[in-house]
Amino acid sequence: MSKALVWLRRDLRMEDHAALYHALKRHQQVYVAFVFDSDILDALSDKHDRRLEFIWESVTELKLALQAAGGDLLVRHGRAQTEIPRLAQQLQVAAVYANRDYEPLAIARDEQVAQALLGEERTLHLFKDQVLFEQDEILTQTGKPYGVFTPYKRAHLAKLNAFYLKAYPVQRYLSNLAAMPAAAMPSLESLGFSRTNLKSLRLPTGMAGAQQLFHDFLQRIEDYEQARNYPAIKGVSYLSVHLRFGTISIRQLAQAAWQLSLAGNAGAATWLSELIWRDFYFQVCYHRPDLQLERRAYRPEYEQLPFANDRDWFAAWCEGRTGFPIVDAAMRQLNQTGYMHNRLRMVVASFLVKDLLIDWRWGEQYFADKLIDFDFAANNGGWQWAASTGCDAQPYFRIFNPQSQSEKFDAQGKFIRKYVPELAALDNQLIHAPWAGTPGKKHQLPSMPEVDYPLPLVNHALQREQALALYKNNVKQK
C-alpha cells in the first residue's frame, strides 16, 4: 500500500490543512509527525519559554485528536534534517508532505531534508498553507515584488476570491490515517524546558483554543477598526500566536473577514487588511533573504545609521524603567506575559530608535526572545517600519510622542495602572507624565511616599531633534 509521512511545523491542526489533505487523498496509509527541532530549541537561552509550552500543549491536543481519528502523532526531539529522513526510512513511506515556509533559514533546512530524502528515492512535497498568496503570486506589472503595501493590498484584494479561501476537506479522507500503537509523547521537561505562567495568563492553546478566540472575536469584530488601538480594552483578536503556530487556518479567518467586509462591516475590512499585511511581510521576507541571514536594513541607505547605542538605556527600556509610563507598562506587559498590544509595539519601537537612539536590531532581537507570537517576517517588518529603514516604512520625520500616545490611547490610565502599579494613585492627567508633578527630583506618590518612579531617561523634544539630524545627515552623505 502507498504510504506517506506528513511533517508538521507551523501548522498544528487537523482541519483545512493543505499537506495533510494532499497526503491523505493520494495515499492509503498516512503517518503524521512533529519534530521538536533541537537546532531551534538549543538556541533558546530561556528554558522557561512560553512558546515551547504553547507548542507542547498544542501538540498534545493534536496528538489526541489524531488518535481519536484512527491515527497518531509521532513526536520526535532532534535535528529535523536527521529525524524526518530517518522516520521516512523506518516507516518506508514513498514521500514526505509538508507546508511551505518562507524564511530563508527554514528554506535551507527543507532543502537539506529534500536532498536526504532524494538519496533514499523519496520526495518532499511542499504546499502553500500559511498564507493566502505566496512567493510570486502577486507581483507588480513589471514582474517585481511589491515594496509598498497599498498597491500590494489593491492587487491582493483584486485577486482574492472564494477559490483561494476554500478550505481543504481533510475530514473526508481521515480513514487513510495509518493505524498504529499509541506513540510516546515527550514531556516538556525531557525537552529541557519547564512550565511558565502560561496557564495563569488564560491563553487558550491548540485548535480548540484558536476556535474559542475566533468565535469570541466575531462577536465584536464590527468595533475592531477603533477598538484595536486601545490596549486597556478587549479590541483585538488575540489570534496572532495561533496564526504563528497554525492552530487555525488563515483561510478560515480571511474568509470570514472577506465575507463580512463585502457586507459593509468596517471592522472586518480593517482586520482583513491586517491579514494582508501578514502576507505582504512574508513575500518581503521570501524575496529579501538578506533581512534574516545578514540582518540587513531593507533600504540600504539606512544600513549604517550611527546610533548611540547606550547599553544602560537599552537595559532600562528592556526592564520597563524609562520614566515614560506607557513605554514602561508595555515593556512590563511583554516581560510578564510574552504579549504586547500592537499599538504599543509601534510606540516602544519608535521610542527605542528615535528617543534613545538605539539600533532597531537590538529591539527586534529582544522581541524575538520574548514574544510568544514571534514571527520573523512580521517582527522584522514592524521594527523596520518604526525605524524608517524598511519597505513602506514610517517616514523618519514622523516620530511618536510617548506622552501624547499615552494620553490618546490610554486616556484613563487603566493600562498603565495595571502594569506600573506604583503610579496607580496619580490622577488621569499626571499618570501620563509623572515628572510634571515634582520637577527636578523623583516624585513621591501621594498615597505611597516610599515608592519611587524614575525621572525620564531623556527629553523627548531634544531627542527628536537629534534623531532627525541623525537621519538627515545620513541621507545627505548618501
N, C-alpha and C positions, 0 to 999 in steps of 0.2 A: 504494500500500500504506500502511496505517495505521502511523505512526511515533511513537515516544515517546522521551523522554530521562529516564534515572534519575539523579538528583542525589544523590551520596553525601556524607554529612557525618560523623557519628559512628557509622558502620555499615560498616566497611571489610572486608566479607566477601561471599562469593557464596551461601553456604548459609543457609537459614532466614532469608530477608530479605524483609520484607513488601513494600516498594516495588518491589523488583526482580521479585518474584513477580507482583504485580498488573500491572505493565507488560508483562512477558513473556506473560502469559496473555491480555491484551486487545489486544496489538498485534503486527504481523508483523515489524516492524523496531524493535529497541530499542538505543539508544545508552546508554552509561554514562559519567558524568563526575564528576570531583572537582576542587574549586577550592581551591588554597592561598590562603585569603582574606587579602588584604592588610590589611583592617581589623583582623584578629586578629594577623597577623604583625608589622605595623608597631608594635603596642602592646607587643611583647616587647622589653625592653631588652637582655636577654642573647642574643647571637647564637650562643651555644653551648648552645642549649636542647635538652635530651634529648627533649622531647615532639616537637619538629619532626623529629628524627632517627627516632624511633619511628614517627611517621606516615609519613615518607618511605619507610622500609623496608617498612612495611605496604602502602602504596600501590603500591610497586614489585612486591611479591609478587602483589597483587591484579591488577595490570595483566597480568602474565604468565599468571595463571590465566584471565583473560577471553580473552586471545589464544588460549590452548590450547583454549578452548571455542568458538572461532569468532568472537569479537568483539574488543573492545579497551577500554581505559580512556582517555578523553580527559582530560588533566590540564592545568589552566589555573592561572595566577597573576594575581590581581587581585581587585577587589571582586566578591563573589558576586552582588550586586544588578545588576551590569553583565554579568558573564561568562555567567551562566546564561541570561538573556533573549537575549543575543547568540548563544550557541551554539544555543539553540532555534530562532532565526530562520535561522541558517546551515544547520541540518540540516532545517529545515522540518518539525518534529515537531508533532503535534497537541496533545501535553500533556507536562508535566514531572511526574515522580513522585519523592517523597522521603518519608523517615520523619520523623515529627513530633518537634520539640524543644520543651522546656518552660520554658526560661529566657526571661525577658522580652526580652532583647536579641536572642536568636535568633528569637523570635516576631515581633518588629518587622522583622527582616531578611526573614523569609519573607513577611510581608505586603507588603513593598516589591517582592519578586520576583513575587509573585502579581499585583500591580497592573500591573507592567511586562508580564507575560505576557498579562494580560487585554487590554491595549491592542493586542496583536497577535492577539487572538482565540484565545489559548491558555489552558490551565487548569493550575493547580498542584494536584496531588492529594497529600494528606498522609495517612500511615498510622501507627498505633501499632506500635512495634517495639522500642524500647529499655527498655520497662517491661512488667510483666505486667498492671497495671491503671493507667489514666491518668485525668487530669483529674477528671471527676465520676463515675467508675465505682464508687468506694467512698465513700459519704457516710454521715453519721450519720442516725438516724431522723428528725431534723428537717431533713434535706437540706443540712447544712453539712459542710465538710471537717473531718476529724479533726485535733485538736491534741494528742492524746495517743496514744502509739504502741500500747500494749497493746490497747485496744479496736479500733484500726485493724487490728492484726495478727489479732485474732479475726475481724473481718469479712472480711479478706483471705483467710484460710485457709478460712473458710466458703464463700467464692465460688470458690476455686481448684479447678479440676478438669482433666481431660485435655484438654478443648476449648481452654482458654487456654494449654496447654503444647504444643499440637501444632505441629510445625514446618511452615513453608511449603515445599512441594515445588518449589523453584526448578529443580532439575536436570531436571525433566520438560519444561520449556519453553525450555531453553537454545538450542535450534535457532532461536529467534526473535531471538537477538542479531544485530545488524547487522554484516555483514561489511564490513571497511574496511581500507585500508592501515595498517600499524603507525604509530601517532602517537608523537611525541617525548615523552620523559619529562624534565622539567627536573631539573637537578642540584640537590643540596642547596645548593651554593654559589651557583647562579644565583638562588636564593630569598633570598639574603642571610645564610645560616647556614652553620656549619661543623660538622665532626664533633665529637662529645663522647666521653666514656668509656663510652658505652652498650654497645659490644661487649665491653669488658673486664668489664662487670658480668654478662655471660652472661644477660641478659634476652632470652628468645626473642621475636621480633616476629611480627606478621602472623597470618594464620589458622592456619598450621602451628604457630607458637609457642603460640598460645592452646590448641590441641588438646593439644599436648605437656604444658603445665602442668595442664590439666584432668584428663587421664588419670593424671598423676602424683598429683594431689591425691586422686582417687578411691581410690587405694590406701591412703590414710591418713586419709580423712575421718572414720572412726569415732572417731579421737582428737581431732578438732577442738575439741570443747567445752572441753577442758582445755588442749590444746597451743597454742591460739590466743593465750594470754595471755603466752607466754614468748618474748621476742624473740631469744634465743640458739639456739632450736631451730626446725626446719622444721615449723611448725604451721599456717600459713595457706595459702591457695590461690595467692597471688601473681597473681591474675587481675584485680585492680582496674583496671590500666591497659588490659587487653584489653576489659573491660566499658566503660570510658570511651570507647574508640575503636571499639567494636563489632566487633572482630575475632572475637568469639564471640557467640552468641545468648544472651540472658538466658533464653529458653525452654529451651534445651538444659541450662543449668545448673540452673534451677529444677526441671525435670522429673526430673533425676537426684536432686536433693536431696529432692524431694517423695516420689518412689517409695521411696527408702531410708528416709526418716523414717517412712513408713507401715509399713515392715517393722521398725521399732523401733530404727533407727540414731540414737542420741542426737546424735552429731556432725553428721549430715546435717540433723537437725531444727534444731540451733543455726545451721548455715550458712544454711538456708532462712530463718530469722528475720533473718539479716543481709541477705539479698537483699530481704526485705520492708521492712527499714529503708530500703533504697535507694529502693524505690517510695514509701515514706512521705515521704522528703525531696523527691522530685520533685513530689509533689502539694502539699506545702507551698510549694515554690518557685513552682509554677504559680498557686496561689491568693493568694500574697503577693508580687507583683512588686516591691513596695517594698523587699524584702530585698536585691535586687540593684540596682535603679535608684536607690534613695536610701540604701542601706546601713543600713537600719533594724534595730533590735532587734525580734525577734518580739513581745516583751512590752513595751508602751510605757512601763510604769513603770520600766524599766531603760534607757531610751534615753539618759538624761543622767547616768549614773553618773560621779562626779567622780574619775576615775582620775588618779594622779600623773603617769604617762607620762614616766618618766625615760629620756631618749634613750640615755644611756650604758649603762644596764641593758638596754635593748632590744637594743643592739648586742652586748652580752655574750651575751644569750640567742641571738641570731641566729648568732653565731660559735661557740657551744659553749664558753664560758669563764665560766660562772656559779659554778663551785666546787661544784656538785652533779653528781656523776659521771653519774648516769643521765640527767639532763637534757642534759648536755654530749654524752654519747655519742649520744643520739637526734638532737640537732641536727646533729652532725657526720655521722651517717648520712644525714640529709636533704641536707646540702650536698654530700656526696661521691657520692651515688647517686641522688638525686631521689626516694627512697622513705623512708618511716618506718613502722615497725611500729604497728599500730592502738592497742595498749595504750599505747605511748609517745606517740602523738598526744594522748591524753587527759591523760597526765602532764605533758607540756610545755605544753599549753594551760592547764591548771589552774595550773601554776607561773607562767606569764606573767601571767595575770589576777589570781590570788589570792595570789601571793607577791610578784611585782614590781609589782602594781597598775597594769598597763598595759592599755589598751583592747584588747578582744578583736579589734577590727577590724585592728589592727596585725599581729597574729599570723595572722589569716585571710588578709591580703594577702601576707604572707611565704610562707605555704604555697601560695597561688595562684601565686606566682612560681617556686616551687621544686619542687613535687610533680609527678612525671611522670604520676600518675593524677588530677591535679586535676580536680575536677568541682564546679561552683559549689554545687549543691544539697547534696551530702554535706559539702563543706568548710564551708559556712555553717552547716549543721545541727550538725555536730560542734563547731564553735567556740562556737556559741550554747548548745549543751548544756553544755559545760565552763564557760562564763561565767555560766550560770544565767539567761540572758536569752532563751532560745529556747523552742520548744514542747517540752513534756515534758522539761524540762531538769533537770540535776543540781541539787537544792536548794542555794541559795547557802551554806548552813552545812556542806555536805559538801565538804571541801577535801582533795585528795590530799596526803599527806606524801611528798615525793620519796624520802626515805631509806627509809621502810617499803615503798614501792612497789618500790624497787630491791632491797631485801632479800627481798621476797616473789617477785618475778618474774625476778630475775637473781641468784639466791642465790649462785652460784659466781663471779659477776662476769665471765662469759665475754663477754657483750655489751659491757660496759664496757671490758674489756681490748682488744677489737677496735678500738674507736673512740677510746678515750682511752689509748693505749699507754703514756703516761708514768706511768700508775698500775698497770701490769702487775705490778710487784714487790710490791704490797701484798697482804696476806692477804685471805681471803674475807670477813672481817668489816670490816676497815678500809677496803676498797675502796669501800664504800658511804658512808662518812663519813670521808674522809681527814683532815679538820680535827681529828678526835679524837686524832690521833697527836701533834701538836705545837701545843698551844693558843697562840694569840696571834701566830703568825707562819706564813709559808708553810712547808709541810712539805718537808723534803728526803727524797727517796725513798731507801730503804736501799741499793739497788744502783746508783742513778744520782743521786748527790748534786748533780749540776749541773742537774738538771731540776726546775723549779718547777711547781706546780699552784696556782691561786689559792684563797684562802680564799673561803667562800661569800659571795655578794653580800649576802645577807640572813639574818636569823634566822627560820627558818620559823615557830616558835611565835609570835613577835611579829608577823610579817606576817599570820599567820592571824587574829589578833585585830583588826588594822587592816582586813583585808578584811571581816570580819564586821560591824564598825562601819560601814564604808562602805555595805554593802548594807542594814543595819538602818536607818540614818539616812535613806537614800533611800526606803525603804518608808514610814517614818513621815511624811516630807514629802508623800508622795503621798496 
